[in-house]
Amino acid sequence: MTQASTGTAGSAAQVWNEEQLIADVEAGPQGPRVGAFFDFDGTLIDGYSLAAFARHHLRSGHVTPADIGRMLLLGMRGLTVMFSEEDFEDFFLLGMRAWAGRHEDELTQLGERLWMQGVAGSLYPEAWRLVEAHRRAGHTVVLASSATRFQVEPAARAMGVDHVLVTPVESENGLATGRPGGPPLWRAGKATAVQTFAQAHDIDLAESYAYSNGDEDVPFLGVAGRARALNPGPGLAAEAMRRNWPIARFRHRGRPGAREIARTVGAVGGTLGGFAAGLALGALNSIAGEGTRREAVDLGLTLAGELGTALGGVRLDVRGAEHLVSARPAVFLFNHQSQLDVLILTKLLRTRFTAVVKKEAASVPGFGLAFRLADVAFVDRADTGAARAALEPAVQRLREGISLVVAPEGTRSATPALGRFKKGAFHVAMQAGVPIVPIVIRNAGELMWRGASTLREGTVQVTVLPPIPTDGWTVEELDRHIAEVRDRYIDTLAHWDGRGGPSRVPNGEVAVTAGPAGPVGAPLDSRPLRWGTAREMNALETAMWRGEAGDPRLRSNVTLLELLDPAPDWERLVAAHEWASRMVPRMRQRVVEPALGIGTPTWEAVDHLDLVHHLSRVRLRRPGSTRQLLDVVQEFAAAQFDRDRPLWRALLVEGLQGGRAAYVVTTHHSATDGLGAVQLMGMLHSRSPEHDPHRPEPPEPHSEPPVSPVELLTEQMGRAARGMPGEVVRRSAEVLGALARPEAVATRAVETVRSLGKTVAPPTTGHSPLLAERSGQWHFEVIDVGLDELKAGAKAAGGSLNDGYLAAVLGALRHYHQHFGAELGTIPIGIPISLRTQDDPQGGNRFTGARLPGPLDEPDAVARIRAVREFVLTARSGSGVDVVGLLAPALPWLPGAVLGPASARLTSANDVQVSNLPGVSHPVYIAGSRITHMYPFGPLPGVAATITLLSHDGTCCIGVNLDPAAITEPAVLMAGLRAGLDEVVALAG
C-alpha cells in the first residue's frame, strides 16, 4: 500500500474506530520486515510522561524559580505557536538539567517507579490492544519518542515492545551530566531516526505503520506507507485530511466531569447502602428466628452488587455465566485490573462467597467494615508466613460451602498485561478439594483504571471459563497447573472477539537506540563539584553524629575497598587527593557543635588541610593474602574519627600478591550515605590511566572566620524564633486545607500512623537467638559474583538483581542456622530505601528503612525471590514514612546522651542489614591504576551483620561486616552466601 492509499475508499481521511484499526493490521502484510512505529506521549498515553517527572521535580523544591518560569513561558509559546527546533531544545534542556550528577541506574529506577505509580494509569487501553495486534502480526514494534529511555523504556517493557528510539542522554562515569547526548528526536530528527533504524533492521517503510498525535510529527508519519493520526491536534488533523491518513480518537482519560463524580458517588453509596440494608433485613429475620448471619451477609452482598452497578452505570456482558453456579463451592480466580473489580464480582457471584484481600483494605472507610462482616481474609503480602496463616480459615469456609474469590496476581496490574500468578489460591483449592473457576475480565480498567478515584459508566466484558477440577493435583506438579490456568486467561484475552491469535511472549528485554550524537555542553568548568554543599547536617545526620557520641558501638563509618592493578605511584596518589580536596569542599570541612551539644551541627572549612593526617600507606608481609588485607582494612575502618578534623581518611595497602595494591577510603556516615559515596567516587575516578590535562582545576577554597559554639547556638535559636510566626501561618493554612478534604486527610493520617508503627515498633518476628550476642567489633569478608549471571538468574524467577541478591542472603542465613541446628523461623532484616529524588543535592544522607520478615524456612530460591519481590515493591510503592523526617524539628535539640539510646533502640530492631548500591559499568582508574574490584562495607548499627553489594564493571562486589560475637564462624556464613548466589545464578539454566 502506498502512502497515497492509506485510507480506504474516498478522497478524504476517514475516522476509524479501534476495531477498524486492528482489522487493518490483521488484513495487512505480516512479518518482521513490517514496522509499527508509535509516538509515545499523547499517542499511547493520555498526556505527557515528562509531566510525571516535572511534578516530581517541583515537589522536591529544588528546581530554580528561574527555570520554572522559563519552562512555563516556553510551554505557553508551544500552546499558541508551534515550537521551533530551538524552542523545543531549550525546553528539553531545562527539563533535563535536574538530572545532573544522578547515576544512570538511579534514573532507571525512578522511571520505573513513576511509570508504575502514575504514567501507566494514563495508558490508552485501545492503544494497548493496537500494539498487541501488531505483535500478533509479527511486526517490528518500535516506540519512537523525543523523550529519554528513562521515560519510555518502562512502558516498552510493560507492553512487550522490543525497541525504543529515544533522545540520547549524556553521561560521564555512569553519571548524567544534565545535558542531552545529541539533538532531541523531534520533528525531522525523529523522522531521520526512523529511517536510519529501518535501514539497519531491513524494514520496508512503504509497508510499515506510523502512529502519532502531534502536529510536529508530520515528517515522522510521512516516512511510513501506512500513517495513522491518533488523537490528533488541529494541525495534524488538517494534514491527515489533506493526505488521506485515517484518523482515530481514543476515549480521553483526563479529569472526571460531574457525571463521572455522580456515578462514583452512586456506585459507592449503592454498594455500601445495599450491603447495610441487606444486613439489616437479615438481622430482623434472624431475630424473628427465620434466618442466619450468613443469610444476612448474602442478602447484603446481593443488594450491594445490584444497587452499586445500577447507580454506577456499570453493565456486565457475561459469557459462560452458567459456570458461576455449576460447581460451587469453588475458588473463583480473576485478573485484577481495577478497584471496580470488587463491585463486578459482587454482582456476578451474589451469594455464599468470601474473598482474600490485602490487609490495607481493612482500613478503607466503609468497605473495611463490610469486608470484616463478610469474613474476608486479610493478607499481609510482605509476610509470606502470615499470608499462609491467614488463608487457613478460607479452607474451612470452602468445606462449609462458602466459595472463595482470589486475585492470583496479588495486586492490580499497572497495565492490561496479565501478571504472574501466585500459588496461594491453588494450594487452598487443593486442600479443600474444590474446583477452580477462572473469571476473565477484559476491560474494567477502561471504566476505572489503576489509581483513578472516579469511574465512568459503560459495559464490562466478562468471560467465565469452565470449572477446573483439582482432584489428583500434587504439590510437585502445581507450577505446571498454575501455568496452564494462566495460559487459559492469556488465550481468552487474545481471542476475545474470535479474531487474532496469541502474540509472541515478550522476553522483557528492550533494545534502546538513541538518536544521533551531536554538540553537547562544555565539560566541567573550574568550579568545585556540587557534592555535599549543605552547610548544616540534616536530622538523620545529626542523629548518627550525636548517637555515636552517646554510644561508641554505634560508630557510623562507611568504607570502600578498591583493589588496584598495578600498584599506583605514591606521589601521583597524593596529588590526586590534593586535587580531590579542591573539587569536593566537604573534604576540607570539619563539624562544629553548637554550645551545650544542642542545635544543628554545622560544617566549617579548616584553615589548612594537612594530608598527612588523612592519607597513609602500609605494606603487607608476604604472602600478601586477601585475609591479611581484610584484617588491616577492618581495623582501619573501625577506628574512631578525630571529631575536630574533616571526616575522611584513606589508606594505600601495598604488597598484595601479583604486584597489586588496595586503596581504602573511610568516611563518616554523617557526611554521606553509601549512594552519595559511590556518586562521589564515580565523579573523581578517571576513565583513563593517563593524566587528564583538561580536567577542572578549582583553586584552593578560602576558609571563613570561625564561629564559636556559643555564637552558633545563639544564631540557630534566633533563626528558630524568627521562623516561628511563618511556621504558624503555614501550619494554619494546612489545617484549613485539611478541613476542605477531611476524608483524604484522615486516610493519609491513618496510613502515616500505621507506617510509623511498623518502623518504630519492635519487629513482629523475633530475633534469632543464634545471632543475639554483640561485641561492637568488626570483621570483614568479601565475595564476588558476575553481574549478568546474577541478573539472569533473578530474572528467570521473575525478580530483579536486588531480589536475587536478597534471596541469596536469605539462603546464606538459612545455611548458617542449619549448620548450628537452630530453628528456621523468620528473622528481621533491615533494607535501607533511598529517599533521594532527582532534585536532591548530591552527598549527605537521604534514606529510610524497611523491615523484611526474612523467611529462613523456605528452601526454594524461586519462592524466596518472589517473596522478596513482593515485599520490596510494596515497601517502595506504599505509604512508607520517613521517621527521622517526621522527628526532624526536634532531633537537633536533643543531646547525644538522649540520641544514643534512642538510636540504639531503632537500629537494633533488625538482625541483619542488607544494601545494594549501583556502581560504574566501565573501567575506572585512580592515579593510573585500574580499579578491578570495589567492595563496600557499612557500619554495624546494632545488627549482627551488614551485607552490601556494589556492582562494578560487570562484577557484583559484596562486602560483609560481621560482629564476631554474633557470627562466630564467618566461614560457614560465607560458604552459605556462595551457595545462595550459585543457587540464584543456576536458575538461568
NUZARO-956162 format. One record per residue (C-alpha): y, z, x. Coordinates in steps of 0.2 Angstrom, whole numbers, padded with zeros to 4 digits, always signed. Example, Ala and Ser with C-alpha at 12.3 -4.5 7.8 and 13.67 -1.06 7.14 Angstrom:
<rs>
-0022+0039+0062/-0005+0036+0068/
</rs>
This chain:
<rs>
+0000+0000+0000/+0017-0005+0007/+0032+0006+0006/+0040-0005-0007/+0025-0002-0019/+0024+0017-0018/+0026+0019-0036/+0015+0012-0050/+0022-0001-0062/+0041-0003-0064/+0055-0005-0053/+0062+0012-0054/+0055+0028-0047/+0043+0037-0059/+0042+0055-0062/+0025+0061-0059/+0016+0077-0063/+0003+0087-0052/-0012+0078-0060/-0004+0061-0056/-0001+0066-0038/-0018+0072-0035/-0026+0057-0044/-0016+0045-0032/-0023+0054-0017/-0041+0053-0024/-0039+0034-0028/-0031+0030-0011/-0038+0027+0006/-0049+0041+0014/-0052+0047+0031/-0043+0055+0046/-0033+0039+0050/-0023+0043+0034/-0009+0056+0037/-0002+0068+0025/+0015+0074+0032/+0023+0089+0022/+0040+0096+0025/+0039+0115+0023/+0055+0123+0017/+0059+0118-0001/+0043+0107-0002/+0028+0118+0000/+0038+0134-0003/+0052+0138-0016/+0066+0142-0004/+0068+0143+0015/+0057+0153+0027/+0072+0156+0038/+0079+0167+0024/+0065+0180+0027/+0069+0181+0045/+0088+0182+0041/+0085+0196+0029/+0075+0205+0042/+0089+0202+0055/+0103+0208+0043/+0093+0224+0038/+0092+0228+0056/+0111+0228+0058/+0110+0220+0075/+0117+0203+0071/+0135+0202+0075/+0148+0200+0061/+0155+0185+0070/+0138+0177+0070/+0135+0181+0052/+0152+0174+0047/+0149+0158+0057/+0132+0156+0049/+0139+0158+0031/+0153+0146+0035/+0141+0133+0041/+0129+0136+0026/+0143+0134+0014/+0148+0117+0023/+0129+0112+0021/+0130+0115+0002/+0145+0104+0000/+0144+0091+0013/+0128+0086+0022/+0126+0094+0039/+0129+0083+0054/+0117+0084+0068/+0129+0095+0077/+0132+0107+0062/+0113+0110+0060/+0110+0113+0078/+0124+0126+0078/+0117+0134+0063/+0099+0134+0071/+0106+0141+0087/+0114+0156+0078/+0098+0160+0069/+0088+0159+0085/+0099+0170+0095/+0092+0186+0089/+0075+0181+0097/+0081+0183+0115/+0070+0194+0125/+0056+0195+0112/+0039+0192+0118/+0030+0176+0110/+0016+0187+0104/+0028+0199+0095/+0037+0184+0087/+0020+0178+0081/+0015+0194+0073/+0032+0195+0065/+0030+0178+0057/+0013+0183+0051/+0020+0199+0043/+0034+0190+0035/+0023+0177+0028/+0011+0190+0021/+0025+0201+0014/+0037+0188+0007/+0036+0170+0011/+0018+0167+0004/+0024+0173-0013/+0035+0158-0014/+0022+0145-0011/+0021+0132-0025/+0003+0133-0032/+0005+0114-0036/+0008+0111-0018/-0007+0121-0013/-0018+0110-0024/-0010+0094-0017/-0014+0099+0001/-0031+0103-0004/-0033+0086-0012/-0028+0078+0005/-0040+0089+0014/-0054+0084+0002/-0050+0066+0006/-0052+0069+0025/-0034+0066+0029/-0025+0072+0044/-0013+0085+0036/+0002+0090+0045/+0017+0102+0042/+0032+0094+0049/+0047+0106+0050/+0064+0109+0058/+0058+0127+0059/+0048+0135+0073/+0030+0138+0075/+0033+0157+0071/+0039+0152+0053/+0027+0138+0050/+0010+0142+0059/+0005+0156+0047/+0007+0145+0032/-0003+0131+0040/-0017+0143+0045/-0017+0151+0027/-0018+0133+0019/-0031+0126+0031/-0019+0114+0039/-0024+0109+0057/-0007+0103+0063/+0011+0108+0063/+0026+0098+0070/+0040+0111+0074/+0056+0113+0084/+0051+0120+0102/+0057+0137+0107/+0062+0140+0125/+0054+0155+0134/+0053+0162+0151/+0039+0173+0157/+0032+0173+0139/+0049+0180+0133/+0060+0170+0121/+0077+0166+0128/+0086+0164+0111/+0088+0146+0114/+0078+0131+0107/+0067+0121+0119/+0074+0105+0113/+0083+0097+0098/+0078+0103+0081/+0066+0092+0071/+0079+0087+0058/+0083+0070+0051/+0080+0057+0064/+0072+0069+0075/+0058+0073+0063/+0055+0055+0059/+0053+0052+0078/+0041+0066+0080/+0030+0060+0066/+0030+0043+0074/+0025+0050+0091/+0012+0061+0083/+0004+0046+0073/+0003+0036+0089/-0006+0050+0098/-0018+0053+0084/-0022+0035+0079/-0014+0037+0062/-0010+0022+0051/+0008+0026+0045/+0008+0012+0032/-0007+0020+0023/+0000+0038+0025/+0009+0050+0014/+0025+0060+0017/+0032+0073+0005/+0049+0081+0006/+0063+0089-0005/+0079+0087+0006/+0092+0074+0007/+0091+0074+0026/+0073+0069+0026/+0076+0051+0020/+0072+0045+0038/+0056+0056+0038/+0050+0049+0022/+0054+0032+0027/+0041+0031+0041/+0026+0033+0029/+0020+0020+0017/+0017+0032+0003/+0033+0043+0002/+0035+0056-0012/+0050+0066-0016/+0045+0083-0021/+0058+0094-0030/+0072+0083-0023/+0090+0086-0022/+0103+0074-0030/+0104+0063-0014/+0086+0062-0011/+0083+0058-0030/+0095+0044-0030/+0087+0037-0014/+0070+0039-0022/+0076+0029-0037/+0083+0015-0025/+0067+0014-0015/+0054+0017-0030/+0047+0033-0022/+0038+0044-0035/+0047+0060-0039/+0038+0076-0044/+0045+0093-0048/+0036+0109-0047/+0039+0125-0058/+0053+0135-0050/+0048+0152-0043/+0065+0159-0041/+0074+0173-0050/+0067+0178-0068/+0078+0175-0083/+0080+0185-0099/+0064+0178-0107/+0053+0182-0092/+0060+0200-0092/+0057+0202-0110/+0039+0195-0109/+0036+0208-0094/+0043+0222-0104/+0032+0217-0119/+0016+0215-0109/+0018+0232-0100/+0023+0241-0117/+0010+0232-0126/-0004+0236-0114/+0001+0255-0112/+0006+0257-0130/-0010+0248-0136/-0021+0260-0125/-0012+0275-0130/-0013+0270-0149/-0032+0267-0147/-0034+0284-0138/-0025+0292-0152/-0035+0284-0166/-0051+0288-0156/-0046+0306-0154/-0044+0308-0173/-0061+0300-0176/-0068+0312-0163/-0060+0327-0171/-0067+0321-0188/-0084+0320-0180/-0086+0301-0181/-0083+0296-0163/-0084+0300-0144/-0072+0300-0130/-0079+0283-0124/-0077+0275-0140/-0059+0281-0140/-0057+0273-0122/-0065+0257-0128/-0053+0256-0143/-0038+0259-0132/-0044+0245-0120/-0047+0233-0134/-0029+0236-0141/-0021+0235-0124/-0029+0218-0120/-0024+0211-0137/-0006+0218-0138/-0002+0216-0119/-0007+0197-0119/+0001+0193-0136/+0018+0201-0131/+0017+0195-0114/+0014+0177-0120/-0002+0176-0110/-0015+0164-0117/-0033+0163-0110/-0043+0147-0108/-0060+0153-0105/-0076+0143-0101/-0093+0152-0101/-0087+0166-0112/-0104+0170-0118/-0108+0177-0101/-0096+0191-0104/-0109+0199-0116/-0126+0192-0112/-0131+0203-0098/-0122+0220-0100/-0121+0232-0091/-0116+0221-0076/-0105+0221-0061/-0091+0209-0065/-0083+0201-0050/-0066+0192-0050/-0055+0184-0037/-0039+0194-0036/-0023+0184-0037/-0010+0194-0047/-0005+0211-0055/-0008+0201-0071/-0027+0202-0067/-0028+0219-0075/-0022+0213-0092/-0033+0197-0091/-0049+0207-0088/-0045+0220-0101/-0043+0205-0113/-0059+0197-0108/-0071+0212-0107/-0063+0223-0121/-0075+0237-0121/-0088+0248-0111/-0082+0244-0094/-0073+0253-0080/-0066+0247-0063/-0063+0250-0045/-0045+0250-0039/-0036+0255-0023/-0031+0274-0023/-0012+0269-0023/-0014+0263-0041/-0017+0281-0046/+0002+0285-0044/+0008+0269-0054/+0018+0276-0068/+0009+0275-0084/-0005+0264-0078/-0011+0278-0066/-0014+0290-0081/-0023+0276-0090/-0034+0272-0076/-0039+0290-0074/-0043+0291-0093/-0054+0276-0091/-0064+0284-0077/-0058+0271-0064/-0064+0274-0047/-0050+0276-0034/-0055+0269-0017/-0046+0273+0000/-0048+0256+0008/-0044+0263+0025/-0058+0275+0025/-0075+0267+0023/-0084+0283+0021/-0073+0290+0007/-0074+0272-0001/-0093+0273-0001/-0092+0291-0009/-0080+0285-0022/-0092+0271-0028/-0107+0283-0031/-0101+0288-0048/-0100+0270-0053/-0119+0268-0050/-0122+0282-0063/-0109+0273-0075/-0119+0257-0074/-0135+0266-0078/-0127+0274-0093/-0122+0256-0099/-0104+0255-0093/-0100+0239-0084/-0090+0239-0068/-0076+0227-0063/-0073+0225-0044/-0062+0213-0034/-0074+0209-0019/-0059+0203-0009/-0052+0221-0009/-0034+0216-0012/-0024+0202-0019/-0024+0186-0009/-0007+0181-0002/-0011+0163-0007/-0023+0154-0019/-0036+0154-0005/-0052+0165-0008/-0053+0180+0004/-0068+0187+0012/-0080+0197+0001/-0084+0215+0005/-0101+0222+0002/-0097+0237-0009/-0099+0229-0026/-0115+0221-0021/-0123+0237-0015/-0118+0245-0031/-0126+0231-0042/-0142+0233-0031/-0143+0252-0033/-0140+0251-0052/-0152+0236-0054/-0139+0226-0064/-0134+0208-0063/-0118+0201-0055/-0106+0191-0066/-0093+0181-0057/-0076+0178-0066/-0067+0164-0058/-0048+0165-0062/-0039+0149-0057/-0020+0151-0059/-0015+0169-0063/-0004+0168-0048/+0007+0155-0056/+0012+0167-0070/+0014+0182-0059/+0012+0179-0041/+0009+0192-0027/+0025+0203-0026/+0033+0197-0042/+0039+0211-0054/+0040+0199-0069/+0028+0187-0077/+0030+0170-0086/+0022+0165-0101/+0008+0152-0100/-0011+0149-0101/-0023+0157-0088/-0038+0146-0085/-0054+0157-0083/-0072+0152-0080/-0086+0165-0082/-0102+0160-0072/-0120+0164-0077/-0126+0181-0073/-0134+0183-0056/-0149+0195-0055/-0150+0207-0041/-0169+0210-0043/-0178+0209-0027/-0162+0209-0016/-0163+0218+0000/-0150+0225+0012/-0156+0214+0026/-0153+0198+0015/-0137+0205+0007/-0125+0195+0018/-0134+0179+0013/-0132+0183-0006/-0114+0188-0004/-0111+0171+0005/-0120+0162-0010/-0109+0171-0023/-0093+0167-0014/-0098+0149-0012/-0100+0148-0031/-0082+0153-0033/-0076+0140-0020/-0086+0127-0029/-0080+0131-0046/-0062+0131-0040/-0064+0115-0031/-0072+0106-0046/-0062+0114-0060/-0057+0098-0068/-0073+0089-0064/-0065+0079-0050/-0065+0080-0031/-0077+0090-0020/-0076+0104-0008/-0063+0102+0006/-0068+0104+0024/-0069+0123+0028/-0054+0127+0039/-0058+0135+0056/-0042+0145+0057/-0035+0135+0072/-0018+0127+0071/-0013+0114+0084/+0005+0116+0087/+0015+0101+0093/+0033+0105+0097/+0047+0092+0097/+0053+0084+0112/+0061+0094+0126/+0080+0092+0128/+0095+0100+0135/+0095+0119+0134/+0107+0133+0138/+0111+0138+0156/+0099+0151+0164/+0103+0169+0165/+0120+0172+0172/+0126+0185+0184/+0126+0199+0171/+0113+0213+0171/+0099+0212+0158/+0102+0219+0141/+0087+0231+0143/+0089+0250+0140/+0108+0249+0136/+0109+0264+0124/+0120+0277+0130/+0111+0291+0121/+0092+0295+0118/+0086+0292+0100/+0077+0306+0091/+0060+0301+0096/+0065+0300+0115/+0074+0317+0113/+0058+0324+0106/+0047+0318+0120/+0060+0323+0133/+0063+0341+0127/+0045+0343+0121/+0039+0341+0139/+0051+0354+0145/+0044+0366+0132/+0026+0362+0136/+0022+0353+0153/+0005+0347+0146/+0015+0335+0135/+0022+0326+0150/+0026+0308+0144/+0024+0297+0160/+0019+0279+0157/+0011+0270+0171/+0007+0252+0176/-0005+0247+0189/-0004+0230+0196/-0017+0223+0208/-0009+0211+0221/-0017+0197+0232/-0012+0196+0246/-0003+0212+0250/+0016+0210+0249/+0029+0211+0263/+0036+0228+0263/+0054+0223+0266/+0054+0210+0253/+0047+0223+0241/+0061+0235+0245/+0073+0221+0242/+0066+0216+0226/+0068+0234+0220/+0086+0235+0225/+0089+0218+0215/+0080+0225+0200/+0091+0241+0200/+0106+0229+0199/+0098+0219+0185/+0092+0235+0175/+0106+0248+0174/+0094+0261+0167/+0086+0261+0185/+0102+0269+0191/+0104+0282+0177/+0099+0300+0175/+0098+0311+0160/+0112+0324+0156/+0108+0338+0144/+0122+0345+0134/+0125+0363+0136/+0113+0376+0128/+0100+0362+0128/+0105+0356+0111/+0113+0339+0106/+0108+0322+0111/+0103+0319+0129/+0114+0306+0137/+0111+0293+0151/+0124+0294+0165/+0125+0282+0181/+0122+0290+0198/+0134+0288+0212/+0121+0280+0223/+0103+0275+0221/+0093+0281+0236/+0077+0270+0235/+0068+0282+0247/+0066+0294+0233/+0059+0281+0221/+0049+0269+0232/+0035+0274+0244/+0019+0267+0251/+0002+0273+0256/-0014+0266+0264/-0031+0270+0258/-0045+0274+0271/-0060+0262+0272/-0068+0255+0262/-0053+0254+0250/-0063+0255+0234/-0057+0255+0216/-0062+0273+0214/-0051+0278+0229/-0037+0268+0222/-0038+0276+0205/-0039+0293+0212/-0022+0290+0221/-0014+0282+0206/-0019+0296+0194/-0011+0309+0205/+0005+0299+0207/+0006+0295+0188/+0003+0313+0183/+0017+0321+0194/+0032+0328+0185/+0048+0319+0187/+0064+0326+0196/+0074+0328+0180/+0090+0326+0190/+0086+0308+0196/+0083+0292+0187/+0066+0292+0178/+0056+0280+0188/+0046+0279+0204/+0035+0265+0212/+0021+0265+0225/+0013+0252+0236/-0005+0256+0240/-0012+0246+0254/-0029+0245+0262/-0039+0238+0247/-0054+0228+0251/-0051+0210+0254/-0034+0212+0261/-0027+0216+0244/-0015+0229+0238/-0009+0238+0222/+0008+0241+0215/+0011+0256+0204/+0026+0260+0194/+0028+0275+0183/+0042+0278+0171/+0046+0292+0158/+0042+0288+0140/+0060+0293+0135/+0066+0278+0145/+0054+0265+0136/+0038+0263+0126/+0024+0253+0133/+0030+0237+0124/+0048+0239+0132/+0040+0242+0149/+0030+0226+0148/+0045+0216+0142/+0055+0223+0157/+0041+0218+0170/+0040+0201+0162/+0058+0198+0165/+0058+0205+0183/+0042+0197+0189/+0043+0179+0196/+0033+0164+0191/+0033+0158+0209/+0028+0166+0225/+0044+0159+0233/+0061+0167+0233/+0072+0160+0219/+0089+0156+0227/+0096+0153+0209/+0091+0170+0202/+0106+0180+0195/+0114+0192+0207/+0124+0205+0197/+0135+0217+0208/+0130+0235+0210/+0136+0244+0195/+0151+0257+0196/+0147+0275+0191/+0159+0283+0179/+0166+0300+0181/+0153+0313+0177/+0154+0323+0161/+0149+0341+0161/+0136+0348+0149/+0149+0358+0140/+0161+0343+0138/+0146+0333+0132/+0141+0346+0119/+0159+0348+0113/+0161+0329+0111/+0145+0327+0101/+0149+0342+0090/+0166+0334+0087/+0159+0317+0083/+0147+0325+0071/+0161+0334+0062/+0172+0319+0061/+0157+0309+0054/+0153+0321+0040/+0165+0315+0027/+0159+0297+0029/+0141+0303+0028/+0145+0312+0012/+0153+0296+0004/+0138+0286+0010/+0125+0298+0003/+0135+0299-0014/+0135+0280-0015/+0116+0281-0013/+0115+0294-0026/+0125+0283-0038/+0114+0268-0034/+0099+0278-0037/+0105+0283-0054/+0106+0264-0059/+0087+0262-0054/+0078+0278-0056/+0061+0271-0058/+0062+0261-0042/+0069+0276-0033/+0056+0288-0040/+0042+0276-0035/+0049+0275-0017/+0051+0293-0016/+0033+0296-0021/+0027+0284-0008/+0038+0291+0005/+0031+0309+0002/+0013+0303+0002/+0015+0293+0018/+0024+0308+0026/+0010+0319+0021/-0003+0308+0029/+0007+0308+0045/+0011+0326+0047/-0004+0334+0038/-0020+0338+0048/-0032+0324+0048/-0044+0324+0033/-0058+0320+0046/-0062+0334+0058/-0060+0334+0076/-0076+0330+0087/-0082+0347+0094/-0088+0336+0109/-0070+0332+0113/-0062+0348+0110/-0058+0355+0127/-0041+0352+0135/-0036+0354+0153/-0019+0345+0154/-0026+0335+0169/-0028+0316+0170/-0042+0305+0176/-0040+0286+0177/-0053+0272+0174/-0052+0253+0172/-0062+0239+0164/-0059+0221+0161/-0065+0208+0148/-0060+0189+0145/-0046+0187+0133/-0053+0171+0125/-0070+0179+0124/-0064+0195+0115/-0053+0185+0103/-0068+0173+0099/-0080+0187+0096/-0067+0196+0085/-0063+0180+0075/-0081+0177+0072/-0081+0193+0062/-0065+0189+0053/-0054+0200+0064/-0040+0199+0077/-0041+0203+0095/-0034+0220+0091/-0048+0223+0078/-0061+0218+0090/-0054+0229+0103/-0053+0244+0092/-0071+0241+0086/-0077+0241+0104/-0068+0258+0107/-0077+0265+0092/-0093+0258+0099/-0089+0267+0116/-0086+0284+0107/-0102+0281+0097/-0112+0279+0113/-0104+0294+0121/-0108+0305+0106/-0126+0298+0105/-0128+0302+0124/-0125+0320+0120/-0134+0321+0104/-0118+0325+0095/-0115+0322+0076/-0110+0304+0072/-0096+0308+0060/-0078+0302+0058/-0065+0306+0071/-0046+0304+0070/-0039+0290+0081/-0021+0288+0084/-0014+0270+0083/+0004+0268+0088/+0013+0255+0077/+0028+0247+0084/+0044+0248+0073/+0053+0236+0084/+0062+0222+0074/+0068+0206+0082/+0085+0213+0082/+0082+0230+0091/+0089+0231+0108/+0075+0230+0122/+0069+0245+0131/+0069+0263+0123/+0057+0268+0110/+0053+0261+0093/+0036+0266+0086/+0027+0277+0074/+0009+0281+0072/-0006+0278+0060/-0022+0288+0060/-0038+0279+0059/-0053+0288+0052/-0065+0281+0066/-0082+0279+0059/-0095+0283+0073/-0110+0281+0061/-0108+0263+0059/-0120+0254+0071/-0114+0236+0066/-0100+0229+0076/-0096+0216+0062/-0094+0230+0050/-0083+0240+0062/-0072+0225+0065/-0070+0223+0046/-0066+0241+0043/-0053+0241+0057/-0045+0225+0050/-0043+0233+0033/-0036+0249+0040/-0023+0240+0051/-0017+0228+0038/-0015+0242+0025/-0006+0253+0039/+0006+0239+0044/+0010+0232+0026/+0010+0249+0017/+0024+0261+0015/+0022+0270+0032/+0035+0282+0036/+0044+0284+0052/+0043+0303+0053/+0054+0305+0068/+0067+0294+0060/+0067+0305+0044/+0070+0320+0055/+0082+0311+0067/+0098+0320+0061/+0090+0337+0065/+0080+0334+0081/+0094+0333+0094/+0099+0350+0089/+0083+0358+0092/+0079+0366+0110/+0064+0362+0120/+0056+0379+0115/+0055+0373+0097/+0052+0355+0100/+0037+0358+0112/+0026+0367+0100/+0031+0356+0086/+0027+0340+0096/+0010+0348+0102/+0005+0350+0084/+0009+0332+0079/+0002+0324+0094/-0014+0334+0095/-0019+0329+0077/-0029+0315+0085/-0045+0315+0096/-0041+0298+0105/-0026+0287+0106/-0028+0268+0107/-0015+0255+0110/-0014+0236+0113/+0001+0228+0122/+0005+0209+0123/+0006+0204+0141/+0010+0187+0150/-0001+0172+0148/+0003+0164+0165/+0003+0169+0184/+0017+0180+0190/+0022+0187+0207/+0031+0201+0215/+0038+0200+0232/+0027+0184+0235/+0011+0192+0230/+0001+0186+0214/-0002+0199+0201/-0021+0197+0197/-0023+0212+0185/-0011+0223+0176/-0018+0240+0169/-0008+0251+0158/-0010+0270+0157/-0002+0280+0143/+0000+0299+0143/-0012+0312+0135/-0001+0319+0121/-0014+0332+0117/-0028+0320+0115/-0045+0318+0124/-0041+0301+0130/-0028+0287+0129/-0036+0269+0130/-0023+0255+0132/-0026+0236+0133/-0014+0224+0141/-0018+0205+0141/-0013+0197+0157/-0016+0179+0162/-0032+0177+0152/-0039+0194+0155/-0039+0210+0144/-0035+0224+0157/-0039+0240+0149/-0033+0257+0157/-0041+0273+0152/-0033+0290+0154/-0046+0304+0151/-0044+0323+0151/-0059+0328+0162/-0061+0344+0151/-0064+0334+0136/-0073+0319+0143/-0085+0327+0156/-0095+0312+0160/-0082+0297+0162/-0096+0285+0167/-0105+0287+0151/-0089+0283+0141/-0085+0268+0152/-0103+0262+0150/-0101+0263+0131/-0085+0254+0132/-0093+0240+0142/-0107+0239+0129/-0095+0239+0115/-0084+0225+0122/-0100+0215+0126/-0106+0218+0108/-0090+0210+0101/-0090+0196+0113/-0108+0192+0109/-0103+0189+0090/-0095+0172+0095/-0113+0166+0100/
</rs>
